[in-house]
């Protein structure tokens, strides 16, 4: 249940981060109320989640999902620019969140398993994907 709390907390984090844009500095009543409610919900659910999940893992996943989700909604809702660096940053965060949650080599899996083993021979799939993405961005970048 802690992982569900953490995921929902991260969704509320995206909500309050995007909501800040709509509050106009907390000068608009209903957007401000909804943003504050999202902050309270997000923090409460995060607090419940880290009763079970290690704080470093929980916080990293919470902020990672929030950062990527907010960046994506910024692009979709506010026409923020899509740049190579923004794409690389979002991909890196996303890859590390997936590693924390799913991979037996990830911190979350080791913490849940109680394993203190060092990870040996970890795959560099994320690094290879980032390098390909960067190469592609540089090759397709407009020239001055």
Backbone as a printed PyTorch tensor [residue, N CA C, xyz], in Angstrom:
tensor([[[  0.8140,  -1.1850,   0.0000],
         [  0.0000,   0.0000,   0.0000],
         [  0.8670,   1.2620,   0.0000]],

        [[  2.0640,   1.1570,   0.5780],
         [  2.9550,   2.3170,   0.6340],
         [  3.3210,   2.8160,  -0.7640]],

        [[  3.4990,   1.8830,  -1.6950],
         [  3.8530,   2.2790,  -3.0600],
         [  2.6880,   2.9910,  -3.7370]],

        [[  1.4630,   2.5850,  -3.4370],
         [  0.2860,   3.2690,  -3.9720],
         [  0.2280,   4.6890,  -3.4100]],

        [[  0.4410,   4.8180,  -2.0790],
         [  0.4790,   6.1460,  -1.4690],
         [  1.5350,   7.0230,  -2.1420]],

        [[  2.6990,   6.4410,  -2.3970],
         [  3.7890,   7.2140,  -2.9980],
         [  3.4240,   7.6720,  -4.4040]],

        [[  2.8530,   6.7910,  -5.2000],
         [  2.4760,   7.1570,  -6.5690],
         [  1.4090,   8.2470,  -6.5710]],

        [[  0.3920,   8.1090,  -5.7320],
         [ -0.6710,   9.1100,  -5.6730],
         [ -0.1150,  10.4340,  -5.1410]],

        [[  0.8050,  10.3660,  -4.1780],
         [  1.4500,  11.5790,  -3.6700],
         [  2.1900,  12.3030,  -4.7910]],

        [[  2.8430,  11.5470,  -5.6570],
         [  3.5720,  12.1490,  -6.7810],
         [  2.6160,  12.7830,  -7.7830]],

        [[  1.4620,  12.1730,  -7.9870],
         [  0.4550,  12.7630,  -8.8850],
         [ -0.0310,  14.0970,  -8.3040]],

        [[ -0.2770,  14.1220,  -6.9930],
         [ -0.6730,  15.3820,  -6.3550],
         [  0.4560,  16.4150,  -6.4230]],

        [[  1.7100,  15.9410,  -6.3760],
         [  2.8210,  16.8850,  -6.5050],
         [  2.7870,  17.5610,  -7.8780]],

        [[  2.5300,  16.7930,  -8.9060],
         [  2.4010,  17.3680, -10.2470],
         [  1.2560,  18.3750, -10.2510]],

        [[  0.1590,  18.0090,  -9.6060],
         [ -1.0030,  18.8980,  -9.5470],
         [ -0.7050,  20.2240,  -8.8850]],

        [[ -0.0030,  20.1840,  -7.7460],
         [  0.2590,  21.4680,  -7.0810],
         [  1.3290,  22.2740,  -7.8060]],

        [[  2.2840,  21.5890,  -8.4240],
         [  3.3190,  22.3300,  -9.1570],
         [  2.7100,  23.0570, -10.3570]],

        [[  1.8570,  22.3670, -11.0990],
         [  1.1720,  23.0010, -12.2360],
         [  0.1710,  24.0310, -11.7150]],

        [[ -0.4790,  23.7220, -10.6020],
         [ -1.4460,  24.6400, -10.0140],
         [ -0.8440,  25.9860,  -9.6540]],

        [[  0.4280,  25.9980,  -9.2910],
         [  1.0800,  27.2710,  -8.9650],
         [  0.9780,  28.2660, -10.1110]],

        [[  1.0540,  27.7690, -11.3290],
         [  0.9600,  28.6300, -12.5050],
         [ -0.4190,  29.2870, -12.5850]],

        [[ -1.4470,  28.5250, -12.2240],
         [ -2.8170,  29.0250, -12.3150],
         [ -3.1960,  29.9570, -11.1610]],

        [[ -2.4540,  29.9290, -10.0490],
         [ -2.8090,  30.7700,  -8.9010],
         [ -2.4270,  32.2330,  -9.1100]],

        [[ -1.5150,  32.4890, -10.0550],
         [ -1.0120,  33.8470, -10.2830],
         [ -0.5090,  34.4560,  -8.9700]],

        [[  0.3860,  33.7070,  -8.3170],
         [  0.9520,  34.1890,  -7.0560],
         [ -0.0470,  34.1420,  -5.9100]],

        [[ -0.9230,  33.1740,  -5.9270],
         [ -1.9810,  32.9800,  -4.9280],
         [ -2.9350,  34.1760,  -4.8690]],

        [[ -3.1720,  34.8020,  -6.0110],
         [ -4.1290,  35.9090,  -6.0800],
         [ -5.4860,  35.4600,  -6.6220]],

        [[ -5.5740,  34.2270,  -7.1170],
         [ -6.8380,  33.6890,  -7.6190],
         [ -7.3310,  32.6400,  -6.6310]],

        [[ -8.5590,  32.8080,  -6.1400],
         [ -9.0590,  32.0110,  -5.0120],
         [ -9.1080,  30.5110,  -5.2820]],

        [[ -9.9130,  30.0610,  -6.2530],
         [-10.1040,  28.6170,  -6.4520],
         [ -8.8320,  27.8910,  -6.8960]],

        [[ -8.0680,  28.4350,  -7.8150],
         [ -6.8030,  27.7580,  -8.1180],
         [ -5.8820,  27.6720,  -6.8910]],

        [[ -5.9080,  28.6980,  -6.0480],
         [ -5.0890,  28.6820,  -4.8290],
         [ -5.5700,  27.6060,  -3.8610]],

        [[ -6.8890,  27.4990,  -3.6920],
         [ -7.4580,  26.4810,  -2.8050],
         [ -7.0850,  25.0820,  -3.2940]],

        [[ -7.2510,  24.8470,  -4.5910],
         [ -6.9220,  23.5270,  -5.1500],
         [ -5.4270,  23.2260,  -5.0440]],

        [[ -4.5920,  24.2220,  -5.2520],
         [ -3.1480,  24.0290,  -5.1520],
         [ -2.7490,  23.7060,  -3.7200]],

        [[ -3.2770,  24.4300,  -2.7600],
         [ -2.9680,  24.1700,  -1.3460],
         [ -3.4810,  22.7930,  -0.9350]],

        [[ -4.6750,  22.4210,  -1.3860],
         [ -5.2090,  21.0900,  -1.0910],
         [ -4.3100,  20.0040,  -1.6810]],

        [[ -3.7830,  20.2360,  -2.8750],
         [ -2.8720,  19.2670,  -3.5010],
         [ -1.5630,  19.1600,  -2.7190]],

        [[ -1.0770,  20.2800,  -2.2170],
         [  0.1510,  20.2570,  -1.4100],
         [ -0.0740,  19.4150,  -0.1580]],

        [[ -1.1800,  19.6640,   0.5340],
         [ -1.4850,  18.9190,   1.7670],
         [ -1.6450,  17.4340,   1.4640]],

        [[ -2.3820,  17.0920,   0.4130],
         [ -2.5790,  15.6830,   0.0480],
         [ -1.2590,  15.0250,  -0.3170]],

        [[ -0.4410,  15.7160,  -1.0950],
         [  0.8370,  15.1690,  -1.5250],
         [  1.7540,  14.8900,  -0.3360]],

        [[  1.8680,  15.8580,   0.5490],
         [  2.7490,  15.6910,   1.7120],
         [  2.2360,  14.6130,   2.6650]],

        [[  0.9200,  14.5690,   2.8620],
         [  0.3410,  13.5550,   3.7480],
         [  0.5860,  12.1510,   3.2060]],

        [[  0.3310,  11.9650,   1.9140],
         [  0.5460,  10.6500,   1.3070],
         [  2.0230,  10.2770,   1.2800]],

        [[  2.8940,  11.2520,   1.0400],
         [  4.3300,  10.9740,   1.0850],
         [  4.7330,  10.5370,   2.4960]],

        [[  4.2240,  11.2200,   3.5090],
         [  4.5340,  10.8550,   4.8930],
         [  4.0690,   9.4340,   5.2130]],

        [[  2.8890,   9.0620,   4.7170],
         [  2.3980,   7.6960,   4.9330],
         [  3.2760,   6.6750,   4.2070]],

        [[  3.7000,   7.0160,   3.0070],
         [  4.5100,   6.0780,   2.2150],
         [  5.8630,   5.8160,   2.8600]],

        [[  6.4970,   6.8650,   3.3740],
         [  7.8600,   6.6810,   3.9110],
         [  7.8670,   6.0820,   5.3100]],

        [[  6.7020,   5.7320,   5.8090],
         [  6.6720,   4.9270,   7.0340],
         [  7.1770,   3.5190,   6.7230]],

        [[  7.0270,   3.0990,   5.4660],
         [  7.4380,   1.7610,   5.0390],
         [  8.6340,   1.8350,   4.0880]],

        [[  8.5640,   2.7180,   3.1140],
         [  9.6110,   2.8570,   2.1010],
         [ 10.7380,   3.7150,   2.6770]],

        [[ 12.0050,   3.3580,   2.4480],
         [ 13.1060,   4.1990,   2.9240],
         [ 12.9610,   5.6360,   2.3970]],

        [[ 13.2570,   6.6090,   3.2520],
         [ 13.0240,   8.0120,   2.9060],
         [ 13.7790,   8.4240,   1.6400]],

        [[ 15.0020,   7.9840,   1.4830],
         [ 15.7750,   8.3480,   0.2910],
         [ 15.1350,   7.8320,  -0.9790]],

        [[ 14.6510,   6.6180,  -0.9350],
         [ 13.9840,   6.0110,  -2.0820],
         [ 12.6590,   6.7000,  -2.3560]],

        [[ 11.8530,   6.8580,  -1.3190],
         [ 10.5480,   7.4820,  -1.4800],
         [ 10.6460,   8.9080,  -1.9880]],

        [[ 11.5440,   9.6740,  -1.4080],
         [ 11.6900,  11.0660,  -1.8180],
         [ 12.2010,  11.1750,  -3.2510]],

        [[ 13.1510,  10.3180,  -3.6100],
         [ 13.6910,  10.3470,  -4.9680],
         [ 12.6050,  10.0330,  -5.9950]],

        [[ 11.7940,   9.0440,  -5.7130],
         [ 10.7290,   8.6700,  -6.6430],
         [  9.6690,   9.7620,  -6.6920]],

        [[  9.2950,  10.3010,  -5.5340],
         [  8.2840,  11.3670,  -5.4620],
         [  8.7170,  12.5970,  -6.2580]],

        [[  9.9350,  13.0410,  -6.0300],
         [ 10.4000,  14.2270,  -6.7480],
         [ 10.6290,  13.9330,  -8.2330]],

        [[ 11.0900,  12.7340,  -8.5420],
         [ 11.3270,  12.3770,  -9.9430],
         [ 10.0520,  12.3560, -10.7570]],

        [[  9.0290,  11.6790, -10.2370],
         [  7.7480,  11.6390, -10.9450],
         [  7.1830,  13.0550, -11.0500]],

        [[  7.2980,  13.8110,  -9.9700],
         [  6.8020,  15.1910,  -9.9830],
         [  7.5160,  16.0570, -10.9950]],

        [[  8.8360,  15.9210, -11.0660],
         [  9.6130,  16.7470, -12.0000],
         [  9.2890,  16.4100, -13.4530]],

        [[  9.2580,  15.1290, -13.7720],
         [  8.9740,  14.7270, -15.1530],
         [  7.5320,  15.0750, -15.5190]],

        [[  6.5940,  14.7770, -14.6340],
         [  5.1920,  15.0830, -14.9100],
         [  4.9440,  16.5710, -15.0860]],

        [[  5.5960,  17.3690, -14.2390],
         [  5.4390,  18.8220, -14.3520],
         [  6.0530,  19.3310, -15.6470]],

        [[  7.1960,  18.7940, -16.0280],
         [  7.8240,  19.2120, -17.2860],
         [  6.9410,  18.8610, -18.4830]],

        [[  6.3810,  17.6610, -18.4750],
         [  5.5130,  17.2390, -19.5790],
         [  4.2630,  18.1200, -19.6460]],

        [[  3.6380,  18.3760, -18.5020],
         [  2.4490,  19.2220, -18.5150],
         [  2.7880,  20.6680, -18.8640]],

        [[  3.9810,  21.1160, -18.4900],
         [  4.4170,  22.4550, -18.8910],
         [  4.4850,  22.5720, -20.4080]],

        [[  4.9630,  21.5130, -21.0400],
         [  5.0380,  21.4890, -22.5080],
         [  3.6280,  21.4470, -23.1040]],

        [[  2.7690,  20.5960, -22.5570],
         [  1.4270,  20.4180, -23.1180],
         [  0.4810,  21.5800, -22.8230]],

        [[  0.5280,  22.1130, -21.6100],
         [ -0.4310,  23.1390, -21.2160],
         [  0.0310,  24.5660, -21.4740]],

        [[  1.3450,  24.7930, -21.3730],
         [  1.8560,  26.1630, -21.4200],
         [  2.7890,  26.4080, -22.6020]],

        [[  2.8400,  25.4620, -23.5350],
         [  3.6690,  25.5800, -24.7330],
         [  5.1270,  25.8770, -24.3980]],

        [[  5.6260,  25.2780, -23.3110],
         [  7.0390,  25.4300, -22.9770],
         [  7.8730,  24.6880, -24.0110]],

        [[  9.0830,  25.1530, -24.2860],
         [  9.8720,  24.5520, -25.3690],
         [ 10.3370,  23.1260, -25.0450]],

        [[ 10.3970,  22.3300, -26.0920],
         [ 10.9370,  20.9780, -25.9850],
         [ 12.3750,  21.0520, -26.4970]],

        [[ 13.3200,  20.9240, -25.5860],
         [ 14.7280,  20.9980, -25.9700],
         [ 15.3860,  19.6460, -25.7580]],

        [[ 16.5400,  19.4720, -26.3660],
         [ 17.2800,  18.2170, -26.2010],
         [ 17.6440,  17.9970, -24.7380]],

        [[ 18.0790,  19.0370, -24.0640],
         [ 18.4850,  18.8840, -22.6660],
         [ 17.2980,  18.5550, -21.7770]],

        [[ 16.1610,  19.1490, -22.0270],
         [ 14.9550,  18.8430, -21.2440],
         [ 14.5500,  17.3840, -21.4630]],

        [[ 14.6310,  16.9330, -22.7120],
         [ 14.2920,  15.5510, -23.0350],
         [ 15.2700,  14.5860, -22.3670]],

        [[ 16.5480,  14.8990, -22.4110],
         [ 17.5660,  14.0460, -21.7750],
         [ 17.3540,  14.0010, -20.2710]],

        [[ 17.0970,  15.1540, -19.6580],
         [ 16.8780,  15.1870, -18.2080],
         [ 15.6570,  14.3610, -17.8220]],

        [[ 14.5610,  14.5150, -18.5610],
         [ 13.3480,  13.7620, -18.2560],
         [ 13.5790,  12.2640, -18.4460]],

        [[ 14.2810,  11.9050, -19.4960],
         [ 14.5650,  10.4860, -19.7390],
         [ 15.4460,   9.9130, -18.6340]],

        [[ 16.4400,  10.6560, -18.2200],
         [ 17.3360,  10.1910, -17.1570],
         [ 16.5680,   9.9710, -15.8630]],

        [[ 15.7420,  10.9410, -15.4960],
         [ 14.9500,  10.8140, -14.2680],
         [ 14.0110,   9.6260, -14.3810]],

        [[ 13.3340,   9.4980, -15.5050],
         [ 12.4030,   8.4040, -15.7300],
         [ 13.1060,   7.0540, -15.6360]],

        [[ 14.2680,   6.9430, -16.2530],
         [ 15.0210,   5.6840, -16.2250],
         [ 15.4340,   5.3220, -14.8060]],

        [[ 15.8500,   6.3060, -14.0430],
         [ 16.2850,   6.0330, -12.6740],
         [ 15.1150,   5.6890, -11.7670]],

        [[ 13.9560,   6.3050, -12.0010],
         [ 12.7660,   5.9410, -11.2310],
         [ 12.4010,   4.4890, -11.5260]],

        [[ 12.4070,   4.1330, -12.8040],
         [ 12.0860,   2.7540, -13.1770],
         [ 13.0830,   1.7900, -12.5470]],

        [[ 14.3490,   2.1710, -12.5200],
         [ 15.3630,   1.3200, -11.9020],
         [ 15.1140,   1.1700, -10.4060]],

        [[ 14.7660,   2.2620,  -9.7420],
         [ 14.4920,   2.2060,  -8.3100],
         [ 13.3150,   1.2950,  -8.0030]],

        [[ 12.2960,   1.3570,  -8.8350],
         [ 11.0760,   0.5970,  -8.5600],
         [ 11.1720,  -0.8500,  -9.0250]],

        [[ 11.6030,  -1.0810, -10.2550],
         [ 11.4550,  -2.3960, -10.8800],
         [ 12.6700,  -3.3170, -10.8250]],

        [[ 13.8270,  -2.7710, -10.9580],
         [ 14.9990,  -3.6050, -11.1600],
         [ 15.4650,  -4.2680,  -9.8710]],

        [[ 15.8470,  -5.5060,  -9.9560],
         [ 16.4560,  -6.1640,  -8.8090],
         [ 17.7720,  -5.4910,  -8.4540]],

        [[ 18.3680,  -4.7810,  -9.3930],
         [ 19.5910,  -4.0400,  -9.1270],
         [ 19.2870,  -2.6730,  -8.5180]],

        [[ 18.0010,  -2.2880,  -8.4860],
         [ 17.6190,  -0.9670,  -7.9940],
         [ 17.6210,  -0.8920,  -6.4840]],

        [[ 17.7530,   0.3110,  -5.9920],
         [ 17.7980,   0.5780,  -4.5620],
         [ 16.5230,   0.1300,  -3.8660]],

        [[ 15.3770,   0.3890,  -4.4660],
         [ 14.1150,   0.0250,  -3.8310],
         [ 14.0100,  -1.4840,  -3.6660]],

        [[ 14.3760,  -2.2210,  -4.7070],
         [ 14.2900,  -3.6770,  -4.6340],
         [ 15.2450,  -4.2190,  -3.5800]],

        [[ 16.4690,  -3.6810,  -3.5250],
         [ 17.4250,  -4.1350,  -2.5030],
         [ 16.9240,  -3.8090,  -1.1140]],

        [[ 16.3320,  -2.6120,  -0.9500],
         [ 15.8230,  -2.2270,   0.3620],
         [ 14.6680,  -3.1250,   0.7770]],

        [[ 13.7760,  -3.4310,  -0.1610],
         [ 12.6360,  -4.2820,   0.1580],
         [ 13.0670,  -5.7250,   0.4120]],

        [[ 14.1010,  -6.1790,  -0.2970],
         [ 14.6000,  -7.5350,  -0.1070],
         [ 15.4780,  -7.6500,   1.1260]],

        [[ 15.9580,  -6.5190,   1.6310],
         [ 16.8670,  -6.5330,   2.7660],
         [ 18.2760,  -6.9150,   2.3720]],

        [[ 18.5940,  -6.8400,   1.1010],
         [ 19.9000,  -7.2350,   0.6100],
         [ 20.9070,  -6.1050,   0.7440]],

        [[ 22.1050,  -6.4370,   1.2310],
         [ 23.1930,  -5.4620,   1.3190],
         [ 24.2480,  -5.7080,   0.2580]],

        [[ 23.9680,  -6.6210,  -0.6910],
         [ 24.9310,  -6.9640,  -1.7270],
         [ 25.2000,  -5.7860,  -2.6440]],

        [[ 26.4440,  -5.6810,  -3.0820],
         [ 26.7880,  -4.6860,  -4.0950],
         [ 26.3350,  -5.2080,  -5.4510]],

        [[ 25.8680,  -4.3190,  -6.2750],
         [ 25.4260,  -4.7010,  -7.6020],
         [ 26.6410,  -4.7440,  -8.5150]],

        [[ 26.8150,  -5.8990,  -9.1700],
         [ 27.9500,  -6.0850, -10.0610],
         [ 27.4100,  -6.3570, -11.4610]],

        [[ 28.0630,  -5.7730, -12.4740],
         [ 27.6980,  -6.0410, -13.8520],
         [ 26.3720,  -5.4370, -14.2640]],

        [[ 26.0540,  -4.2800, -13.7190],
         [ 24.8080,  -3.6130, -14.0640],
         [ 24.8290,  -3.2010, -15.5360]],

        [[ 23.7020,  -3.3190, -16.1950],
         [ 23.5960,  -2.9630, -17.6080],
         [ 23.6460,  -1.4540, -17.7890]],

        [[ 24.2300,  -1.0240, -18.8940],
         [ 24.3070,   0.3890, -19.2080],
         [ 23.3080,   0.7610, -20.2960]],

        [[ 22.1300,   0.1580, -20.2730],
         [ 21.1190,   0.4100, -21.2830],
         [ 20.6960,   1.8760, -21.2550]],

        [[ 20.5070,   2.4290, -20.0440],
         [ 20.0950,   3.8300, -19.9440],
         [ 21.1630,   4.7500, -20.5100]],

        [[ 22.4210,   4.4630, -20.2140],
         [ 23.5170,   5.2820, -20.7120],
         [ 23.5780,   5.2290, -22.2370]],

        [[ 23.4160,   4.0430, -22.7930],
         [ 23.4230,   3.9010, -24.2480],
         [ 22.2440,   4.6460, -24.8790]],

        [[ 21.0770,   4.5730, -24.2630],
         [ 19.9010,   5.2680, -24.7890],
         [ 20.0990,   6.7800, -24.7240]],

        [[ 20.6700,   7.2700, -23.6260],
         [ 20.9320,   8.7030, -23.5090],
         [ 21.9500,   9.1740, -24.5400]],

        [[ 22.9800,   8.3730, -24.7600],
         [ 23.9940,   8.7390, -25.7520],
         [ 23.3720,   8.7980, -27.1490]],

        [[ 22.5190,   7.8410, -27.4670],
         [ 21.8420,   7.8480, -28.7740],
         [ 20.9170,   9.0520, -28.8950]],

        [[ 20.2060,   9.3660, -27.8340],
         [ 19.3150,  10.5220, -27.8420],
         [ 20.0940,  11.8140, -28.0300]],

        [[ 21.2220,  11.9400, -27.3480],
         [ 22.0530,  13.1330, -27.4720],
         [ 22.6330,  13.2420, -28.8690]],

        [[ 23.1430,  12.1360, -29.4270],
         [ 23.6540,  12.1540, -30.7850],
         [ 22.5910,  12.5980, -31.7740]],

        [[ 21.3940,  12.0350, -31.6300],
         [ 20.2980,  12.3860, -32.5140],
         [ 19.9390,  13.8690, -32.3760]],

        [[ 19.8910,  14.3700, -31.1490],
         [ 19.5730,  15.7900, -30.9300],
         [ 20.6340,  16.6920, -31.5550]],

        [[ 21.9020,  16.3040, -31.4350],
         [ 22.9730,  17.1160, -31.9790],
         [ 22.9930,  17.0730, -33.5110]],

        [[ 22.7000,  15.9050, -34.0720],
         [ 22.6630,  15.7750, -35.5100],
         [ 21.5030,  16.5650, -36.1240]],

        [[ 20.3990,  16.6570, -35.4190],
         [ 19.2060,  17.3290, -35.9330],
         [ 19.0830,  18.7600, -35.4430]],

        [[ 20.0710,  19.2450, -34.6910],
         [ 20.0030,  20.6120, -34.1760],
         [ 20.1470,  21.6100, -35.3260]],

        [[ 19.3870,  22.7050, -35.2520],
         [ 19.5340,  23.7170, -36.3100],
         [ 20.9080,  24.3640, -36.2400]],

        [[ 21.4710,  24.6260, -37.3980],
         [ 22.7800,  25.2580, -37.4380],
         [ 22.6230,  26.7680, -37.5200]],

        [[ 23.5740,  27.4360, -36.9140],
         [ 23.5120,  28.9030, -36.8860],
         [ 24.0650,  29.5170, -38.1420]]])
